């Protein structure tokens, strides 16, 4: 229960910030891609710091790292609520991600070390069910608080939860074991960090700076390529590399990393896109957006509840079902129009969450099934690194697709809003609303075309989401299953 509450603390911040993104965007005078940095930089800080979890635990003990991680995470959450600018908010979100990075892998490793292999499935299902309580409650309560008191309260409400988790860690986590000698490959860590940070910055700012027509994007791309080359070359030749490449010799683990990368791509993207879609296109209040994100969490909880009894079924079948449900939800959302109902969004979001709940437990089981238990800590850190990296990259790609699609469709549809278009002469309702000889009506027409274009942009991102989900299914056939 203690490590579940610690993990829930981190899981809360991922969804709770998303529910107030539109309000933050207005309060801090930010654009859509700028406010997305609040999400992506948090995830990328987590991705960079996650691989250090094993070294930190060996150097200072799990108990010490969990205490400092929860303390720093809670303080950073308070600072996020007090931030007065976008730059300050992004900085404190980076700190939040860095302090929160060790919480999930160390909590998962604690659960896996505490149970024999035949009980890990049930233990992970219980652990997972507790974890999804955060994403269910956080956006719902956060949406209500945000609507009543402002966006800052989505961060303030984390503070008492953090203090409660800290008390649990100090009382119940007594693992003070340290390795006899701890070693950190700083060359590998720094080159990997530079690659992730520069590549993520390139993806975040590429659409706004017109990609490779910008010298900034070219520089970031060159730095990312060079850092990746140095990291691979160093890892292949060093005696004790930061990330052990010999782990990739395990077939199931390598395939599991591919799948968890795709799972990460799917996991947080809808929670980032949906609030902007609902408020920007349909004018939804924060409280309703919170219920929508909460519905996704309810679906995830249902999936984990099913896995409590279904963890002994064929994992590949459950993975195929989970990815298939996510892909189906993406196709259904891509079929929405501008007049979608709240119920449409609720049940498709819940279907999406059900897919997430069915994926996580069997994915963990098949990935670590054939791996040496002594490599669990390091392998778990890489596992979460890949998942977080996939999330941050795909959020950036999705926002770029949405923005480019919106601009393209606006340009194409505007061509038809002309007195020279004979078809408009037969649209009597059109002329009653948008008279082309009135500046005020033309402004309203432009606004409506922009709204429709933005909607098409979001629908295209969910088509990409669905295609990614279905593309993961063929990988399942390459896993080697052992009784």
C-alpha positions as CSV (number, residue, x, y, z in Angstrom):
1,X,0.0,0.0,0.0
2,X,2.9,2.4,0.7
3,X,4.7,1.9,-2.6
4,X,1.3,2.1,-4.4
5,X,0.6,5.4,-2.8
6,X,4.0,6.7,-3.7
7,X,3.5,5.6,-7.4
8,X,-0.1,7.1,-7.3
9,X,1.4,10.4,-6.2
10,X,3.5,10.6,-9.4
11,X,0.6,9.3,-11.6
12,X,-1.7,12.1,-10.3
13,X,0.5,14.8,-11.7
14,X,0.4,13.5,-15.2
15,X,-3.3,13.8,-15.6
16,X,-4.1,16.5,-13.1
17,X,-2.1,19.1,-15.0
18,X,-3.7,18.2,-18.3
19,X,-7.2,19.1,-17.1
20,X,-6.2,22.8,-16.6
21,X,-4.0,23.2,-19.7
22,X,-6.5,25.5,-21.5
23,X,-6.8,27.7,-18.3
24,X,-3.0,27.8,-17.9
25,X,-2.7,28.7,-21.6
26,X,-4.9,31.8,-21.1
27,X,-3.5,32.8,-17.8
28,X,0.1,32.6,-19.0
29,X,-0.5,33.9,-22.5
30,X,0.9,30.8,-24.2
31,X,0.2,29.1,-27.5
32,X,-0.9,25.5,-27.9
33,X,2.6,24.1,-28.5
34,X,4.1,26.3,-25.7
35,X,1.7,25.1,-23.0
36,X,2.4,21.5,-24.1
37,X,5.9,22.1,-22.7
38,X,4.3,21.9,-19.3
39,X,3.6,18.2,-20.1
40,X,6.5,17.2,-22.3
41,X,9.3,18.7,-20.2
42,X,8.0,17.0,-17.1
43,X,8.0,13.7,-19.0
44,X,11.4,14.2,-20.5
45,X,12.9,15.1,-17.1
46,X,11.5,11.9,-15.8
47,X,12.9,10.0,-18.7
48,X,16.4,11.4,-18.2
49,X,16.5,10.8,-14.5
50,X,14.8,7.4,-14.5
51,X,17.9,5.3,-15.5
52,X,19.8,6.7,-12.4
53,X,17.2,5.0,-10.1
54,X,19.3,1.8,-9.8
55,X,22.6,3.6,-9.1
56,X,20.9,5.9,-6.6
57,X,19.3,3.0,-4.8
58,X,22.6,1.1,-4.7
59,X,24.5,4.2,-3.5
60,X,22.0,5.6,-0.9
61,X,19.4,2.8,-0.3
62,X,15.8,2.6,-1.6
63,X,14.5,4.1,1.6
64,X,16.6,7.2,1.4
65,X,15.9,7.8,-2.3
66,X,12.1,7.4,-1.8
67,X,12.2,9.8,1.2
68,X,14.1,12.5,-0.8
69,X,12.1,11.8,-4.0
70,X,8.7,12.3,-2.3
71,X,9.9,15.3,-0.4
72,X,11.4,17.0,-3.5
73,X,8.4,16.1,-5.6
74,X,6.0,17.6,-3.0
75,X,8.0,20.8,-2.8
76,X,8.2,21.1,-6.6
77,X,4.4,20.7,-6.8
78,X,3.9,23.5,-4.4
79,X,6.3,25.7,-6.4
80,X,4.4,24.9,-9.6
81,X,1.2,26.3,-8.0
82,X,3.1,29.5,-7.0
83,X,4.7,30.0,-10.5
84,X,4.0,33.4,-12.1
85,X,5.3,32.7,-15.6
86,X,5.4,30.0,-18.2
87,X,9.2,29.7,-17.9
88,X,9.0,29.3,-14.1
89,X,6.1,26.7,-14.4
90,X,8.1,24.6,-16.9
91,X,11.2,24.8,-14.7
92,X,9.4,23.5,-11.6
93,X,7.7,20.8,-13.7
94,X,11.2,19.7,-14.7
95,X,12.1,19.5,-11.0
96,X,8.9,17.6,-10.4
97,X,9.7,15.1,-13.0
98,X,13.3,14.7,-11.9
99,X,12.4,14.1,-8.2
100,X,9.5,11.8,-9.3
101,X,11.6,9.7,-11.7
102,X,12.8,7.1,-9.1
103,X,9.4,6.7,-7.5
104,X,7.9,4.4,-10.1
105,X,10.8,2.0,-10.9
106,X,11.8,1.7,-7.2
107,X,8.2,1.0,-6.2
108,X,7.8,-1.6,-8.9
109,X,11.1,-3.2,-8.1
110,X,10.1,-3.4,-4.4
111,X,6.8,-5.2,-5.4
112,X,8.6,-7.6,-7.7
113,X,11.3,-8.4,-5.1
114,X,8.7,-9.0,-2.4
115,X,6.8,-11.8,-4.1
116,X,7.8,-15.1,-5.8
117,X,7.4,-15.3,-9.6
118,X,4.1,-17.2,-9.4
119,X,2.5,-14.4,-7.4
120,X,3.9,-11.5,-9.3
121,X,1.0,-11.3,-11.7
122,X,-1.6,-10.9,-8.8
123,X,0.7,-8.6,-6.9
124,X,1.2,-6.3,-9.9
125,X,-2.5,-6.3,-10.6
126,X,-3.2,-5.1,-7.0
127,X,-0.3,-2.6,-7.4
128,X,-1.7,-1.4,-10.7
129,X,-5.3,-1.0,-9.4
130,X,-4.1,1.2,-6.7
131,X,-2.0,3.2,-9.1
132,X,-4.9,4.1,-11.4
133,X,-6.9,5.6,-8.5
134,X,-4.7,8.7,-8.9
135,X,-5.5,9.2,-12.6
136,X,-9.2,8.6,-11.8
137,X,-9.6,11.0,-8.9
138,X,-7.0,13.6,-9.8
139,X,-8.6,15.1,-13.0
140,X,-12.1,14.9,-11.6
141,X,-11.2,16.7,-8.3
142,X,-8.6,18.9,-10.1
143,X,-11.2,20.0,-12.7
144,X,-13.7,21.1,-10.0
145,X,-11.0,22.9,-8.0
146,X,-9.6,24.6,-11.2
147,X,-13.1,25.8,-12.1
148,X,-13.8,27.1,-8.6
149,X,-10.4,28.5,-7.5
150,X,-8.1,28.6,-10.5
151,X,-5.5,26.3,-12.1
152,X,-3.0,26.7,-9.3
153,X,-5.1,24.4,-7.0
154,X,-4.4,21.4,-9.2
155,X,-0.9,21.6,-7.9
156,X,-1.7,22.6,-4.3
157,X,-4.0,19.6,-3.9
158,X,-0.9,17.3,-4.4
159,X,0.8,18.6,-1.3
160,X,-1.3,16.8,1.4
161,X,-1.1,13.6,-0.7
162,X,2.7,14.0,-0.8
163,X,2.9,14.4,2.9
164,X,0.8,11.3,3.5
165,X,3.0,9.3,1.2
166,X,6.1,10.6,2.9
167,X,4.8,9.4,6.3
168,X,4.1,6.0,4.8
169,X,7.6,5.7,3.4
170,X,9.3,6.7,6.7
171,X,7.2,4.2,8.7
172,X,7.0,1.1,6.4
173,X,9.9,1.2,4.0
174,X,12.9,-0.1,5.9
175,X,15.1,-1.3,3.0
176,X,18.4,0.4,3.9
177,X,20.6,-2.0,1.9
178,X,23.5,-0.4,-0.1
179,X,25.8,-1.9,-2.6
180,X,29.3,-2.6,-1.5
181,X,30.6,-0.3,-4.3
182,X,28.4,2.0,-6.5
183,X,29.5,3.2,-9.8
184,X,27.9,5.6,-12.3
185,X,29.0,5.9,-15.9
186,X,28.9,9.6,-16.2
187,X,29.9,9.6,-19.9
188,X,27.0,7.4,-20.8
189,X,24.6,9.3,-18.6
190,X,25.5,12.7,-19.9
191,X,25.5,11.7,-23.6
192,X,22.1,10.0,-23.2
193,X,20.7,13.1,-21.4
194,X,22.0,15.5,-24.1
195,X,20.5,13.3,-26.8
196,X,17.1,13.1,-25.2
197,X,16.9,16.8,-24.3
198,X,18.1,18.1,-27.7
199,X,15.9,15.6,-29.6
200,X,12.9,16.5,-27.5
201,X,13.5,20.2,-28.0
202,X,13.7,19.7,-31.7
203,X,10.4,17.9,-31.8
204,X,8.7,20.4,-29.5
205,X,9.8,23.5,-31.4
206,X,10.1,22.1,-34.9
207,X,6.6,23.0,-36.2
208,X,6.8,26.5,-34.9
209,X,10.3,27.2,-36.3
210,X,9.5,25.5,-39.7
211,X,11.7,22.5,-39.0
212,X,15.0,22.3,-40.9
213,X,14.6,25.8,-42.4
214,X,15.6,26.9,-38.9
215,X,19.3,27.0,-37.8
216,X,18.1,26.2,-34.2
217,X,16.4,23.0,-35.3
218,X,19.5,22.0,-37.4
219,X,21.7,22.6,-34.4
220,X,19.5,20.5,-32.1
221,X,19.4,17.7,-34.7
222,X,23.1,17.7,-35.1
223,X,23.7,17.7,-31.3
224,X,21.2,14.8,-30.9
225,X,22.8,12.7,-33.6
226,X,26.3,13.3,-32.2
227,X,25.2,12.5,-28.6
228,X,23.4,9.4,-29.7
229,X,26.5,8.2,-31.6
230,X,28.8,8.8,-28.6
231,X,26.3,7.0,-26.3
232,X,26.1,3.9,-28.5
233,X,29.9,3.8,-29.2
234,X,30.7,4.3,-25.5
235,X,28.1,1.7,-24.3
236,X,29.5,-0.9,-26.8
237,X,33.1,-0.4,-25.6
238,X,32.9,0.5,-21.9
239,X,33.5,-2.1,-19.2
240,X,30.6,-0.9,-17.1
241,X,28.3,1.2,-19.3
242,X,25.4,3.4,-18.0
243,X,22.9,1.1,-19.7
244,X,24.1,-2.4,-20.1
245,X,23.6,-3.4,-23.8
246,X,23.8,-7.1,-22.9
247,X,20.3,-6.8,-21.6
248,X,19.2,-6.6,-25.3
249,X,20.4,-10.2,-25.8
250,X,17.3,-11.3,-24.1
251,X,14.7,-11.6,-26.9
252,X,11.6,-11.0,-24.8
253,X,13.1,-8.0,-23.1
254,X,14.1,-6.4,-26.4
255,X,10.6,-7.0,-27.8
256,X,9.1,-5.7,-24.5
257,X,11.1,-2.4,-24.9
258,X,9.6,-2.0,-28.4
259,X,6.1,-2.5,-27.1
260,X,6.5,-0.3,-24.1
261,X,7.8,2.5,-26.3
262,X,4.6,2.2,-28.4
263,X,2.6,1.9,-25.2
264,X,4.2,5.1,-24.0
265,X,3.3,6.8,-27.2
266,X,-0.3,5.9,-26.6
267,X,-0.5,6.4,-22.9
268,X,-0.5,10.2,-22.2
269,X,-1.2,11.6,-25.7
270,X,-5.1,11.5,-25.5
271,X,-5.0,13.1,-22.0
272,X,-2.9,16.0,-23.5
273,X,-5.0,16.5,-26.6
274,X,-8.5,16.0,-25.3
275,X,-8.7,19.0,-22.9
276,X,-7.6,21.5,-25.7
277,X,-10.0,19.8,-28.1
278,X,-13.0,20.0,-25.7
279,X,-12.4,23.5,-24.5
280,X,-11.1,25.1,-27.7
281,X,-13.6,23.6,-30.1
282,X,-16.6,22.9,-27.9
283,X,-16.1,25.4,-25.0
284,X,-16.3,22.7,-22.2
285,X,-15.6,23.9,-18.6
286,X,-12.7,22.4,-16.6
287,X,-15.0,20.3,-14.4
288,X,-16.5,18.4,-17.4
289,X,-13.0,17.9,-18.9
290,X,-12.0,16.4,-15.5
291,X,-14.9,13.9,-15.7
292,X,-13.8,12.9,-19.2
293,X,-10.2,12.2,-18.1
294,X,-11.7,10.5,-15.1
295,X,-13.7,8.2,-17.4
296,X,-10.5,7.1,-19.0
297,X,-9.1,6.3,-15.5
298,X,-12.2,4.3,-14.7
299,X,-11.7,2.2,-17.8
300,X,-8.1,1.7,-16.8
301,X,-9.2,0.6,-13.3
302,X,-11.7,-1.8,-14.8
303,X,-8.8,-3.3,-16.9
304,X,-6.6,-3.8,-13.8
305,X,-9.6,-5.3,-12.0
306,X,-10.0,-7.8,-14.8
307,X,-6.3,-8.6,-14.7
308,X,-6.6,-9.5,-11.0
309,X,-8.3,-12.8,-12.2
310,X,-7.1,-12.9,-15.8
311,X,-3.3,-12.6,-15.2
312,X,-3.0,-16.4,-15.7
313,X,-4.4,-16.2,-19.3
314,X,-2.2,-16.1,-22.3
315,X,-0.4,-12.7,-22.1
316,X,-0.1,-12.2,-25.8
317,X,-3.9,-12.5,-26.2
318,X,-4.5,-9.9,-23.5
319,X,-1.9,-7.6,-25.1
320,X,-3.6,-7.9,-28.5
321,X,-7.0,-7.2,-27.0
322,X,-5.6,-4.1,-25.1
323,X,-3.9,-2.6,-28.2
324,X,-6.9,-3.5,-30.3
325,X,-9.2,-1.6,-27.9
326,X,-7.0,1.4,-28.0
327,X,-6.9,1.4,-31.7
328,X,-10.7,1.0,-31.9
329,X,-11.2,4.0,-29.6
330,X,-8.8,6.1,-31.8
331,X,-10.8,5.2,-34.9
332,X,-14.1,6.0,-33.2
333,X,-12.8,9.4,-31.9
334,X,-11.5,10.2,-35.4
335,X,-15.1,9.8,-36.7
336,X,-16.4,12.5,-34.4
337,X,-17.8,15.8,-35.9
338,X,-18.0,19.2,-34.4
339,X,-21.3,18.3,-32.7
340,X,-20.0,15.4,-30.7
341,X,-21.8,14.8,-27.4
342,X,-20.3,14.4,-23.9
343,X,-21.5,10.8,-23.8
344,X,-19.6,10.0,-27.0
345,X,-16.3,11.3,-25.5
346,X,-16.9,9.6,-22.2
347,X,-17.5,6.1,-23.4
348,X,-14.7,6.2,-26.0
349,X,-12.3,7.5,-23.4
350,X,-13.3,4.7,-21.0
351,X,-12.7,2.2,-23.8
352,X,-9.3,3.6,-24.3
353,X,-8.6,3.3,-20.6
354,X,-9.7,-0.3,-20.6
355,X,-7.1,-1.0,-23.2
356,X,-4.4,0.6,-21.0
357,X,-5.5,-1.5,-18.0
358,X,-5.3,-4.8,-20.1
359,X,-1.9,-4.0,-21.5
360,X,0.2,-3.0,-18.4
361,X,0.3,-6.3,-16.4
362,X,0.9,-8.8,-19.3
363,X,3.4,-6.4,-20.8
364,X,5.4,-6.4,-17.6
365,X,5.1,-10.2,-17.3
366,X,6.3,-11.1,-20.8
367,X,9.1,-8.5,-20.7
368,X,10.7,-9.7,-17.5
369,X,9.8,-13.4,-17.8
370,X,13.1,-14.7,-19.2
371,X,15.4,-12.1,-17.6
372,X,17.8,-12.8,-14.8
373,X,16.2,-11.6,-11.5
374,X,19.6,-10.0,-10.6
375,X,19.1,-7.6,-13.5
376,X,15.6,-6.5,-12.5
377,X,16.5,-3.0,-11.1
378,X,18.5,-1.9,-14.1
379,X,16.1,-3.5,-16.6
380,X,13.1,-1.7,-14.8
381,X,14.8,1.7,-15.1
382,X,15.4,1.2,-18.8
383,X,11.8,0.0,-19.2
384,X,10.4,3.2,-17.7
385,X,12.9,5.4,-19.6
386,X,11.7,4.0,-22.9
387,X,8.1,4.4,-21.9
388,X,8.5,8.0,-20.9
389,X,10.6,8.9,-24.0
390,X,7.9,7.4,-26.2
391,X,5.2,9.5,-24.4
392,X,7.1,12.8,-24.8
393,X,8.0,12.2,-28.5
394,X,4.5,11.2,-29.5
395,X,2.9,14.2,-27.8
396,X,5.1,16.5,-29.7
397,X,4.4,14.7,-33.0
398,X,0.7,14.7,-32.4
399,X,0.6,18.5,-31.6
400,X,2.7,19.1,-34.8
401,X,0.2,17.0,-36.9
402,X,-2.8,18.8,-35.3
403,X,-1.3,22.3,-36.0
404,X,-0.2,21.6,-39.6
405,X,-3.5,19.9,-40.4
406,X,-5.4,22.8,-39.0
407,X,-3.5,25.4,-41.1
408,X,-3.7,23.3,-44.3
409,X,-7.5,22.7,-43.9
410,X,-8.1,26.4,-43.1
411,X,-6.3,27.4,-46.3
412,X,-8.3,24.9,-48.4
413,X,-11.7,25.7,-46.9
414,X,-11.2,29.5,-47.1
415,X,-10.9,29.2,-50.9
416,X,-14.6,28.3,-51.1
417,X,-15.8,31.2,-48.9
418,X,-16.0,33.6,-51.8
419,X,-18.8,35.5,-53.7
420,X,-17.4,33.7,-56.8
421,X,-18.6,30.3,-55.4
422,X,-21.9,29.7,-57.1
423,X,-22.8,26.9,-54.7
424,X,-23.2,29.4,-51.9
425,X,-26.1,31.0,-53.8
426,X,-28.2,27.9,-53.1
427,X,-27.4,27.9,-49.3
428,X,-30.1,30.2,-48.0
429,X,-29.2,29.4,-44.3
430,X,-25.6,30.3,-45.1
431,X,-26.5,33.8,-46.3
432,X,-28.8,34.4,-43.3
433,X,-25.8,33.8,-41.0
434,X,-22.7,34.8,-43.0
435,X,-23.4,37.7,-45.4
436,X,-20.2,38.0,-47.4
437,X,-20.7,41.7,-47.8
438,X,-20.4,42.4,-44.0
439,X,-17.1,42.6,-42.2
440,X,-18.6,41.3,-39.0
441,X,-20.1,38.3,-40.8
442,X,-16.8,37.6,-42.5
443,X,-15.0,37.6,-39.2
444,X,-17.6,35.1,-37.8
445,X,-17.2,33.0,-41.0
446,X,-13.4,33.0,-40.5
447,X,-13.7,32.0,-36.9
448,X,-16.0,29.1,-37.8
449,X,-13.7,27.9,-40.6
450,X,-10.8,28.0,-38.1
451,X,-12.9,25.9,-35.6
452,X,-13.7,23.3,-38.2
453,X,-10.0,23.2,-39.4
454,X,-8.8,22.7,-35.8
455,X,-11.3,19.9,-35.3
456,X,-10.0,18.2,-38.5
457,X,-6.4,18.5,-37.1
458,X,-7.3,16.8,-33.9
459,X,-9.2,14.0,-35.7
460,X,-6.0,13.4,-37.8
461,X,-4.0,12.9,-34.7
462,X,-6.4,10.3,-33.4
463,X,-6.1,8.5,-36.7
464,X,-2.3,8.4,-36.2
465,X,-3.0,7.2,-32.6
466,X,-5.1,4.3,-34.0
467,X,-2.5,3.3,-36.6
468,X,0.2,3.2,-33.9
469,X,-2.0,1.0,-31.7
470,X,-2.7,-1.5,-34.5
471,X,1.0,-1.5,-35.5
472,X,2.0,-2.9,-32.1
473,X,-0.1,-6.1,-32.5
474,X,2.2,-8.0,-35.0
475,X,5.2,-7.7,-32.6
476,X,3.4,-10.0,-30.2
477,X,3.9,-13.0,-32.4
478,X,7.7,-12.9,-31.9
479,X,7.7,-13.3,-28.1
480,X,9.0,-16.6,-26.8
481,X,6.7,-17.9,-24.1
482,X,7.9,-20.3,-21.4
483,X,5.7,-22.1,-18.9
